[in-house]
Amino acid sequence: MSKSLPPLREVIAAHGLSASKALGQNFLLDEQLLDRIAAIPGDLADRAVLEIGPGPGGLTRALLRAEARVTAIERDARCIPALADLQEAFPGKLRVVENDALAIDHAELMGEPFAVVANLPYNIGTLLFTRWLAVPDWPPAWTSLTLMFQQEVARRVVAAPGSSEFGRLAVLAQWRSRAKLAMKVHRSAFTPPPKVMSAIVHVTPAEAPQGVRIATLERVTEAAFGQRRKMLRQSLKGVDGALAALDELGMDSTRRAETLTVDEFVALARALDQRMSQVTSR
Ligand SMILES: C[S@@+](CC[C@H](N)C(=O)[O-])C[C@H]1O[C@@H](n2cnc3c(N)ncnc32)[C@H](O)[C@@H]1O
């Protein structure tokens, strides 16, 4: 049983946690909202959870109340004493790692399958996300990603083909995962409020298509969306074998990148990989 905790505003005042813009600090203080966020990944009782950027520990508390075993990586040394109070309130349930989340191998740190739940610092959010999605082994060590992004980024993650938001991030997030928009969060929920609205995406691993290397998929999407208004026959010119692969698949090379489905990108990358292996085995 945990002892009662002081309101988050008091924690912030007591530890002098004035929000740092450079560290992307926009804190969530509404404990009901935080409990709803912690419920998005489903039952967390006794599950290992990785939180990036606990700050004063609002989301961390909610995860601990949901009976998760939490590992939290925080870069700001000022937050560590506030988190120590949480460790005392939930003995043995919270491990705090003071470090840069980008400098750590998360799978190695956790040593067991884990869910990621985080109100990410906006300046490194996309980089962390793409790193989790691009791991070579699949299924990955993480069992789900529940992540707060700026709403515009969240929409790009879940975007459907044919929309202007559909691009590399959507293909990367959807080719071997399921990604959905779980909750919109108004800017006024944060202290201080950011300029834009936020939203939480929930991503779970799905079966990976066979015979496709992620490096090839990334190369194709980078080229195709790098010149998204151009026809594929133009934008994919620089990718060796891509025009022949389009032909082989019967795909119209006058189409533009955003009209292709995720499956079509996968098929294109697979055809390229097959051509490559034919060339190298000759
Ligand atoms: C948007 S705030 C979220 C704080 C808290 N989880 C909440 O919801 O109120 C982002 C947090 O990430 C931390 N942070 C920023 N860059 C980081 C990094 N590279 N590694 C780990 N934590 C980082 C910040 O210090 C801050 O506490």
The ligand as a Gaussian input file, in Angstrom:
#p B3LYP/6-31G(d) Opt

LIG

0 1
 C        7.192000      16.531000     -21.843000
 S        8.129000      16.339000     -20.354000
 C        7.186000      15.076000     -19.558000
 C        7.342000      15.046000     -18.054000
 C        6.404000      14.114000     -17.302000
 N        6.514000      12.739000     -17.779000
 C        4.964000      14.568000     -17.420000
 O        4.214000      13.914000     -18.159000
 O        4.603000      15.543000     -16.779000
 C        9.577000      15.501000     -20.987000
 C       10.578000      14.991000     -19.956000
 O       11.674000      14.374000     -20.644000
 C       12.913000      14.750000     -20.049000
 N       13.963000      14.638000     -21.075000
 C       14.285000      15.532000     -22.037000
 N       15.260000      15.050000     -22.825000
 C       15.573000      13.817000     -22.331000
 C       16.510000      12.819000     -22.714000
 N       17.320000      12.988000     -23.763000
 N       16.559000      11.676000     -21.999000
 C       15.726000      11.482000     -20.941000
 N       14.816000      12.393000     -20.538000
 C       14.740000      13.547000     -21.221000
 C       12.671000      16.159000     -19.558000
 O       13.573000      16.542000     -18.561000
 C       11.212000      16.045000     -19.055000
 O       11.185000      15.618000     -17.731000

